[in-house]
Structures are given as structure tokens and as C-alpha cells.
Amino acid sequence: MSLIRFPLRVLALAFLLAALLALLLSGGVAPSVSAAGGVPRPDHVVVVVMENHSNTDVIGNSAAPYINSLADSGANFTQSYALTHPSQPNYLMLFSGSNQGVTDNSCPHTFGTANLGSELIAQGLTFKGYSESMPYDGYTGCSSGSYARKHSPWVNWSNIPASSNLTLNAFPSDYDQLPTVSFVTPNLDNDMHDGTVAQGDSWLRDHFDGYVQWAKTHNSLLVLTFDEDDNNSGNRIPTVFVGASVKAGDYSEHITHYNVLRTLEDAYDLPYAGASASASPITDVWGAVDTTSPAPSPTSPVPDPGCTAAQLLVNSGFERGVPAPWIASAGVVVHETSSQQASGGDWMAWLGRDATDTLSQVVTIPAGCRAELSFWLDIDSAERQRTANDVLRVTLRSLTGSVLTTLDQLSNQDETIGYDRFSYDLSDYAGRQLAVSFGTTENSSRQTSFYLDRTGLNVS
């Protein structure tokens, strides 16, 4: 196939005209995007930092149903790492790109260097830090009851005004009144430092689920992370992004507090503080907000204006280490090994272990929504024949088990080199409850393994 090449000036002019036309058609309102690095520009970001638990302490733990629901509906970073021990240097690194020479939990400290709060304020934007159980706004003492200043890094900077150092009681119930970026520090009982995982999980739900639901339709974002692990898991910690434009799924790139800081700086075109200058922003979790109204068609129903974008499959990357709520054959959910990696995180589904394996989950696709099923699949076969001896069928089934449709049939003939992404339009099934089902049949000779990961059923 030959390619038609156009002069660079012609392409540039065409691009400019297309951009101007898009702006006019949108009523003169430019999309809310950042000029830096492909990170969108949220209206509001709330960062909540919890304490002293590893990824595996929380993700997949039945004592943390709310955090796991956030991980399932948002961007779940399976290889997120704190930078050091103990707590305080991690907070300083997340906030300023440096530990500022502090390697312990000592207090007080005063710094005048650049940090996320001072960068926002210098750009005419706003920053507030909210601390639970702090006795009063502007407090600079090192501790009071279950409040600990070491977990509220903004208090240490002379270039952040005292008016930005607030108690959690000052967190607005009208989320439109939030500052550009907020940091929230629970007290020692509720951040899982002294309290339990279940206690911290309930606290998050009770205090921030209202904001989370609001953020999804108001160009805003929640960043949930932990300062450090419990010294038992290589400092791998839970980190989750939830909100508008976030593509749900498990993301396996290696990130640290510096990458999170760099991402927030890029979102608002801020200068880089400390080591964030050499960190990469997180750019692969963002999806464009679709403001178009496609014409109705048999395979694309008119979206309901009230349809909320969501990812419907729970435990979509199998990171809980158990199938539930999937219904699965015994032994289907497995941990990755040195010879077979998961596509994201540490866990995957292995179909083809036995003569027949099954995996299914019941979902309800909201009426009026567009819907897409997707997953990543690695097919590894020892078969040498050209016939389809070992087969994976992807089907939609009624609640009684009858097949509504077969979306795909893959076999040893479709062997892949690593993981490939597969996707299917399920918009015709909006308004219905059904089971997404994967099933394999193997012959009695050589084995074909179907490794399944990073499933998703996204509606919008």
C-alpha cells in the first residue's frame, strides 16, 4: 500500500483549522487538558494518604471492601512503591520531591524549598491540607492526641500560609468549594497506623465516597496512596486513582511517590520540585471525556445523559488472589511465575488446566449505556497439529446458563506471543443482566493454556 505524503506546512495548517473548528463546534469551550505530558487538568484533586500497609495487606483483603471497590473501578497501580522508611521522609518526598535531609520522624522542621503547595499558590491556584484531630486551624505543634504533624508535610514549609493548614472539619461539603489540590491526613486511629484495615476502610467510605461519586461527573480526581509498607513487602504499597477520565484497570508500571508528584505537577503545568523533575508522569490511565452524541444504530444505542461511566467487573485483574465474585473452576486463579507473567499485577486466570475450565461473572449493564468488554489474553500451546483441538469460548449467558451469544472462539491455532488485547461491543445488551463467561475444552493430547488478565466491562 502506498502512502500519500503531504508537506509539513499543509499538515500543520490542517491541524490548526481542525482545532479551531472543534473549538467553535464546542461552543468556544476548550477541553480541560494540560499542556504537559498528556495528563488531564482536573478541576479538583483530593490526595488521601494512609499508613504502614503493603499492597497485599489491603488489595484483595476482604476487610477492605471499599478500597477494593475503588481499585476495581479506578486505576489500580499494582507496582507502586514507597521510597524509604520510616513515615515522615515519604510524606516529604511525595509533597516536595525530596526528604529535605530528614531521615526519621523528628519534629519540628521548617523548610523554604519548592513543594506542590507553593507551586500551586505561585500559579494562582489553590492548595489546602486537612488533618483529622488537629486541635485547630493553623496548629503547628508536633502532636495532639491522635494527630501527628509528621504526617502533615505542608505544616513544615514557610512558603505555605497558615490559612492552608486546616482541620478535617473544614473540608467542604460543597465539593465545588474545594481548592485545586487538597491533601488529607486521617488521624493515627483511622489511617491504619494504630487502627485496623477494616477501620480505615470504613473511614474512607464514610468520609470520601460522596466526593468519589461526585468527582466522576465533575472533572475531579481522588488519589489514594500509602506512605510506606509494614517493612515486609519491599515497600510495595496500594495506590489508586479514581475519578473523571480515569480508565479502570490494573496498571503494572513501576511508580513511586515521585511519579505521583510529577503527575500532579504536569496536570497544572507547574515547575518540578526536587526529584520529580527526573520522574515520569503517569499518562496511560487517562481516557478522553466523550461529549459527542452519536447517531443511533443497531449496535450503538443512544447513551442516556444520566449514564455514569463505570467499570462493572469486580476483581477484574484477579488481584484478590481468589476468584470471587467470579464463579470459577477450582484452581483457575493463579499467581504469576517466572515462566508465566501476569499482564498486570501478580495474579491471572489460567484456563486450560483441565479438560474443561470455566470462569463467569454476572453483571447488569445499565439501560441506555454503551458497553465494551475487554481483556488481555496470552495463548500458549504445545499442540503441533493445525486443527483447533483446544478451544476457548467467550460467551454471554442468561442467568439460567443458556448461551445468548458467542462473542469469540479462540484456539491453539491462535497462539500469541505474549498478551494481546481483545474487545467486544456489548451495547446491544444495555438494560440486561447477564453472565460474562469464559470456557475452555481441551483434547486429551497436548495442552493449550489460555492466560486471562485485566478484564473490564466499561460503560459510558
C-alpha positions in Angstrom: 0.0 0.0 0.0 1.4 3.4 -1.0 1.3 6.3 1.4 0.3 9.8 0.3 2.7 12.3 1.9 1.7 16.0 2.5 4.1 18.9 3.1 4.6 19.7 6.8 3.1 23.2 6.4 0.0 21.7 4.9 -0.4 19.3 7.7 0.2 22.0 10.3 -2.4 24.2 8.7 -4.9 21.4 8.5 -4.4 20.6 12.2 -4.8 24.2 13.2 -8.1 24.5 11.2 -9.4 21.3 12.7 -8.6 22.5 16.2 -10.4 25.9 15.5 -13.4 24.1 14.1 -13.6 21.8 17.1 -13.5 24.8 19.4 -16.3 26.6 17.5 -18.5 23.5 17.5 -18.0 23.0 21.2 -19.4 26.5 21.9 -16.0 28.0 22.4 -15.1 26.0 25.4 -11.7 24.3 25.2 -11.3 20.8 26.6 -9.8 20.7 30.1 -6.4 19.3 29.3 -2.9 20.1 30.4 -0.2 21.2 28.1 2.4 18.9 29.8 2.9 15.3 29.1 -0.6 14.1 28.3 -2.0 14.5 31.9 -5.5 16.0 32.0 -6.2 19.0 34.2 -8.8 18.1 36.9 -10.9 20.9 38.5 -10.1 19.3 41.9 -7.7 16.7 43.2 -8.0 15.2 46.7 -5.0 13.2 47.9 -5.6 10.8 50.9 -2.5 9.2 52.4 -3.0 6.1 54.6 -0.3 4.4 56.7 2.0 1.4 57.0 0.4 -1.3 54.9 1.6 -3.2 51.9 -0.3 -3.8 48.7 -1.2 -7.3 49.7 -2.4 -6.2 53.2 -5.1 -4.2 51.5 -5.8 -5.2 47.9 -7.7 -8.4 47.9 -8.3 -8.2 51.7 -12.0 -8.8 52.5 -11.6 -6.5 55.4 -11.2 -3.6 52.9 -14.2 -3.9 50.6 -14.4 -0.1 49.9 -10.8 0.3 48.9 -11.1 -2.8 46.8 -14.1 -1.3 45.1 -12.1 1.8 44.3 -9.3 -0.4 42.9 -11.8 -2.2 40.7 -13.5 0.9 39.4 -10.3 3.0 39.1 -6.7 2.8 38.1 -5.1 0.3 40.4 -1.3 0.5 40.4 0.0 -3.0 41.2 3.7 -1.9 41.3 3.5 1.2 43.4 6.4 1.7 45.8 7.2 4.0 48.7 10.7 5.3 48.8 12.1 4.7 52.2 11.4 4.1 55.9 10.1 5.5 58.3 7.0 7.5 57.5 8.0 11.2 57.5 10.5 11.1 54.7 7.9 9.5 52.4 5.5 12.3 53.1 8.1 14.9 52.4 9.1 13.2 49.1 5.5 12.9 47.9 5.0 16.6 48.7 8.3 18.1 47.6 10.4 15.6 45.7 12.9 15.4 48.5 13.2 14.2 52.1 14.7 17.7 52.8 17.5 15.9 54.7 15.1 14.3 57.1 15.5 10.5 57.6 13.4 10.0 60.7 10.2 11.1 62.3 11.6 14.0 64.2 9.7 17.3 64.7 9.6 20.2 64.1 11.2 21.2 60.9 11.0 24.4 58.8 11.8 24.5 55.0 11.6 27.2 52.4 12.1 25.0 49.3 9.7 24.4 46.4 6.8 22.0 47.0 3.5 21.1 45.5 1.5 23.6 47.6 3.8 26.5 47.0 3.9 25.7 43.3 0.1 25.8 43.0 -0.1 29.1 45.0 2.5 30.7 42.8 0.5 29.9 39.7 -2.6 31.5 41.1 -4.2 28.1 42.0 -5.1 26.9 45.5 -3.9 24.3 48.0 -5.2 23.2 51.4 -4.1 20.5 53.8 -6.7 18.9 56.0 -5.7 17.0 59.2 -8.0 14.9 61.3 -7.9 15.5 65.1 -5.6 18.6 64.7 -6.8 20.8 67.6 -7.4 24.0 65.5 -6.7 25.6 62.1 -3.1 26.8 61.8 -1.8 24.5 64.6 2.0 23.9 64.4 2.5 21.6 67.3 4.1 18.2 66.8 1.3 16.1 68.2 -2.1 16.3 69.9 -4.0 13.2 70.8 -4.1 11.1 67.7 -2.9 13.9 65.4 0.8 13.7 64.3 2.4 16.6 62.4 4.9 14.2 60.8 2.0 13.1 58.6 1.0 16.6 57.5 4.1 17.8 55.5 2.7 21.2 54.4 3.0 22.4 58.0 6.8 22.4 57.6 7.0 25.0 54.8 7.3 28.7 55.4 6.1 29.4 51.8 2.7 27.9 52.5 0.4 30.2 54.5 -1.1 29.1 57.8 -4.6 29.5 56.2 -3.8 26.4 54.1 -3.3 24.3 57.3 -6.8 23.2 58.3 -8.6 20.7 60.4 -10.6 18.0 58.6 -13.8 19.7 59.9 -13.0 22.4 57.4 -13.3 20.0 54.4 -16.2 21.5 52.4 -19.4 19.6 52.0 -20.0 21.5 48.8 -17.2 20.0 46.7 -17.3 22.9 44.2 -15.7 24.9 47.0 -12.6 22.6 47.3 -9.2 24.0 46.5 -7.4 22.9 43.3 -5.5 20.3 45.3 -6.2 19.0 48.8 -4.1 16.7 50.9 -6.0 14.8 53.6 -4.4 13.1 56.7 -6.5 10.8 58.8 -5.6 10.5 62.5 -3.5 7.7 63.8 -6.6 5.6 64.5 -8.1 5.9 61.1 -5.1 5.8 58.8 -4.4 2.2 59.7 -1.3 3.2 61.7 -2.9 2.3 65.0 -6.3 1.1 63.9 -7.2 -1.9 61.8 -7.5 -2.2 58.0 -11.3 -2.5 58.4 -11.5 0.6 60.5 -9.5 2.6 57.9 -11.6 1.2 55.1 -14.8 2.2 56.7 -13.5 5.7 57.5 -12.6 6.3 53.8 -16.0 5.2 52.7 -17.8 7.3 55.2 -15.7 10.4 54.6 -15.0 10.3 50.9 -17.4 8.1 48.9 -19.6 11.2 48.4 -16.7 13.0 46.8 -15.7 10.0 44.7 -19.1 9.7 43.2 -19.2 13.5 42.6 -15.7 13.5 41.1 -16.6 11.1 38.3 -19.0 13.6 36.8 -17.3 16.8 37.8 -13.8 16.5 36.2 -12.2 15.7 39.5 -9.9 13.0 41.0 -9.2 11.1 44.1 -5.6 9.8 44.7 -5.4 7.2 47.4 -2.0 6.0 48.5 0.0 4.9 51.5 3.2 6.4 53.0 5.1 3.0 53.3 4.5 -0.7 53.8 5.0 -2.6 57.0 8.6 -3.5 56.3 7.6 -6.9 55.0 6.9 -6.5 51.2 9.7 -4.5 49.7 7.8 -1.2 50.3 5.1 -2.1 47.7 2.0 -0.1 48.6 -1.5 0.4 47.4 -2.1 3.4 45.1 -5.4 4.0 43.3 -6.7 6.9 41.1 -10.5 7.2 40.8 -12.4 9.9 39.1 -13.3 11.6 35.8 -11.3 10.4 32.7 -9.7 7.5 34.7 -9.6 4.3 32.7 -10.4 1.4 35.1 -7.9 -1.4 35.2 -4.7 -2.8 36.8 -1.5 -0.9 35.8 1.8 -2.6 36.3 4.3 0.1 35.6 6.7 0.8 38.4 5.8 4.1 40.2 6.8 5.8 43.3 5.8 8.9 45.3 7.9 10.9 42.8 5.8 9.8 39.8 2.6 10.8 41.6 4.0 14.2 42.4 5.2 14.7 38.8 1.7 13.7 37.5 0.1 16.4 39.7 2.6 19.0 38.6 2.1 18.1 34.9 -1.7 18.4 35.4 -1.3 22.1 36.3 1.8 22.9 34.3 3.8 23.5 37.5 7.6 23.6 37.8 9.1 20.5 39.1 10.1 20.1 42.8 13.2 18.1 43.6 13.4 14.6 42.1 10.1 14.8 40.4 12.0 16.6 37.6 13.5 13.2 36.6 10.4 11.1 37.3 7.9 10.2 34.6 4.3 11.4 34.8 1.6 8.7 34.8 -0.1 9.1 31.4 -1.6 5.7 30.5 -4.6 5.8 32.8 -6.5 8.7 31.2 -9.3 8.5 28.8 -10.9 11.4 27.0 -14.3 12.5 28.2 -16.7 11.8 25.4 -19.0 14.8 24.9 -20.3 13.7 21.5 -23.8 12.4 20.8 -23.5 9.6 18.3 -26.4 8.8 16.0 -28.4 5.8 17.0 -27.6 2.5 15.3 -28.4 -1.2 15.9 -25.1 -1.7 17.7 -24.8 1.7 19.3 -27.9 2.8 21.4 -28.3 6.5 22.2 -26.5 7.0 25.5 -28.6 8.0 28.4 -27.4 11.5 29.5 -27.5 10.1 33.1 -25.3 7.1 32.3 -22.3 7.2 34.6 -19.1 5.9 33.2 -18.0 2.8 35.2 -16.2 -0.5 35.0 -18.6 -3.2 36.0 -16.4 -6.3 36.6 -15.3 -6.8 40.2 -11.9 -8.3 40.9 -11.2 -7.6 37.2 -7.5 -8.4 37.4 -7.8 -11.2 39.9 -5.5 -9.4 42.3 -7.6 -10.6 45.3 -5.9 -13.9 44.8 -9.2 -15.7 44.8 -11.9 -15.8 42.1 -14.8 -14.2 44.0 -17.1 -12.8 42.8 -16.2 -14.7 39.6 -17.6 -18.3 39.6 -14.7 -20.4 38.5 -13.4 -24.0 38.2 -11.0 -25.0 41.0 -7.5 -23.6 40.7 -8.2 -21.2 37.8 -6.9 -18.0 39.6 -3.1 -18.4 40.0 -0.1 -16.3 40.9 2.3 -15.5 38.2 5.6 -17.4 38.0 9.0 -16.8 36.5 7.9 -18.7 33.4 4.4 -17.1 33.0 3.9 -13.5 33.9 0.5 -11.8 34.6 -0.4 -9.0 32.3 -0.9 -6.6 35.2 -0.2 -7.2 38.9 0.7 -10.6 40.3 -2.4 -12.7 39.6 -4.2 -14.1 36.5 -6.7 -16.7 35.4 -5.3 -19.8 33.8 -7.9 -21.6 31.7 -7.0 -24.9 30.0 -5.5 -26.6 33.1 -8.2 -29.4 32.9 -10.3 -30.9 30.2 -12.9 -28.2 30.9 -12.4 -24.9 32.8 -15.0 -22.2 33.3 -15.0 -18.6 34.6 -18.0 -16.3 34.7 -19.4 -13.2 36.5 -22.9 -11.8 36.5 -23.3 -8.1 35.7 -26.1 -5.7 34.9 -25.4 -3.3 32.0 -27.3 -0.1 32.7 -30.0 0.9 30.2 -29.0 3.4 27.6 -25.3 3.0 28.1 -22.7 2.0 25.6 -20.7 -1.0 26.8 -17.4 -2.7 25.9 -16.0 -5.9 27.2 -12.2 -6.2 27.0 -9.5 -8.5 28.3 -5.8 -9.4 27.8 -5.1 -13.0 26.7 -1.9 -15.0 26.2 -2.4 -18.3 24.4 0.5 -20.8 24.8 0.1 -24.1 23.1 2.1 -27.4 22.9 -0.2 -28.6 20.1 1.6 -29.3 16.8 -1.5 -30.0 14.7 -3.1 -27.4 12.6 -6.6 -28.2 13.7 -8.4 -26.4 16.6 -8.1 -29.1 19.3 -8.2 -26.8 22.3 -10.8 -24.0 22.4 -11.7 -21.0 24.5 -15.2 -19.7 24.0 -16.2 -16.2 25.2 -19.9 -16.1 25.6 -22.7 -14.1 27.2 -25.2 -16.3 29.1 -28.6 -15.8 30.7 -28.9 -16.3 34.4 -30.1 -19.9 33.7 -26.9 -20.7 31.8 -28.2 -20.6 28.2 -25.9 -19.0 25.7 -27.2 -15.6 24.5 -24.3 -15.1 22.1 -20.8 -16.4 21.4 -18.5 -13.3 21.2 -15.4 -15.2 20.1 -13.9 -18.7 19.8 -10.1 -18.9 20.1 -8.0 -22.0 19.9 -4.4 -23.3 19.8 -4.4 -22.0 16.2 -4.5 -18.5 17.6 -1.3 -18.9 19.7 0.1 -15.5 20.7 3.5 -14.1 21.6 2.7 -12.5 25.0 -0.6 -10.9 25.8 -3.0 -9.4 23.2 -6.0 -7.2 23.9 -9.5 -8.3 22.8 -12.6 -6.2 22.9 -16.3 -6.6 22.0 -19.2 -4.1 21.8 -22.0 -5.2 24.2 -24.1 -2.1 23.8 -27.0 -4.2 22.4 -27.3 -5.7 25.9 -27.8 -2.5 27.8 -30.5 -2.8 30.3 -30.0 -6.5 30.8 -28.5 -8.7 33.5 -26.3 -11.5 32.1 -23.1 -13.5 32.8 -19.8 -12.8 31.0 -18.4 -16.3 30.6 -15.1 -17.9 29.5 -14.9 -21.6 29.0 -12.2 -24.0 27.6 -12.3 -27.5 26.3 -9.1 -29.5 25.8 -8.5 -32.7 24.0 -6.5 -35.5 25.5 -3.2 -34.8 23.9 -1.0 -31.7 24.2 -2.1 -28.8 26.4 -3.0 -25.3 25.4 -3.0 -22.7 28.2 -5.2 -19.6 28.0 -3.9 -16.9 30.4 -6.5 -14.3 31.0 -5.9 -10.9 32.8 -7.1 -7.3 33.0 -10.7 -7.9 32.2 -13.1 -5.0 32.0 -16.6 -4.2 31.1 -16.7 -0.4 30.7 -19.9 1.5 30.3 -20.4 5.2 29.3 
